[in-house]
């Protein structure tokens, strides 16, 4: 991956978080302390400001630096959670990973994030998006799927939607008990947004195979 | 001298809560324990800030270790993150206590002022938590 590609991905990632800050804050106001959008915006503005320098780094160093920025700048619980994810990913990945290597590194990053949040899937958190999307990636790799970005994006959106009927067990939303039911988890939404932006950027960069309509339906 | 006693760090989403809890600790133990607080996000709003937590741990550093008292989720997660980012050799002498922040800080400091080791300070604070 060259510097220009890395910069495109960083801009896609930061851009979607910044553009959706108000929506994320509104989701967090419903079931949390209402700071998710602003916190994430602050963190990703710091990342965006360094996009050129980050893009010059080897992939592992760039990911670790993104993670460190999020840890130091985001402030809420999402800072250490997303920060740990990117820092662990940077630690596990090499500079030019194959899809299979990337998938293994993502699995390790996800495990580190679970440990940081002392949480499991099913508790209405970002894990409820990241976990099924990783499973989709693993399945897609096994099948040799040509439409991976579209599948991952669709899986992420559906997974975020699936947090609506969940009852929060972790974080501030857990104080609400049953009243947390009926709202999408803000962290699940921000995860889905970032995955969608990355998938769109990757699909735009490498429109390798024509996407078969039937394959899209599987992911949707 | 305070060098031998466990240090206390208070981490709240609110600078006022953190500072107020620290005032209550000072009233109880005076200068007998190293004490510092961190409260608010990097912009001064409600939240917690890893860099500020690391600075507070440094400020309250004691060779006997540091007990960190936190309020809500993000304060705990960010404090655990801060501990991991501290230099090696210090990390294993910092504990984040599962205790109510104000009562926990006061009783932990009181225990620390008597020269108790870190694990006793922590246990004393955590006895306040409902199981």
Contacts between the chains, C-beta under 8 A, distances in Angstrom:
chain1	res1	chain2	res2	distance
A	33	B	13	7.9
A	33	B	46	7.4
A	35	B	45	7.7
A	35	B	46	7.2
A	35	B	47	6.3
A	39	B	41	7.3
A	39	B	47	6.8
A	42	B	41	8.0
A	42	B	42	7.4
A	42	B	43	7.2
A	71	B	50	5.4
A	71	B	81	5.7
A	71	B	85	7.5
A	72	B	42	7.9
A	72	B	49	7.9
A	72	B	50	5.6
A	72	B	51	5.5
A	73	B	42	6.5
A	75	B	41	3.8
A	75	B	42	6.3
A	75	B	47	4.0
A	75	B	48	6.2
A	75	B	49	5.9
A	75	B	74	7.4
A	75	B	78	7.6
A	76	B	41	7.9
A	76	B	47	5.9
A	76	B	48	7.7
A	76	B	74	4.7
A	77	B	73	5.2
A	77	B	74	3.9
A	77	B	77	4.6
A	77	B	78	7.4
A	79	B	50	7.0
A	79	B	74	7.8
A	79	B	78	6.6
A	79	B	81	7.7
A	80	B	50	7.2
A	80	B	77	4.6
A	80	B	78	5.6
A	80	B	80	7.3
A	80	B	81	4.0
A	81	B	77	7.0
A	83	B	81	7.0
A	84	B	81	7.3
A	116	B	77	6.6
A	116	B	80	7.4
A	116	B	81	7.4
A	117	B	77	6.9
A	170	B	73	7.5
A	171	B	73	5.3
A	172	B	72	6.5
A	172	B	73	6.1
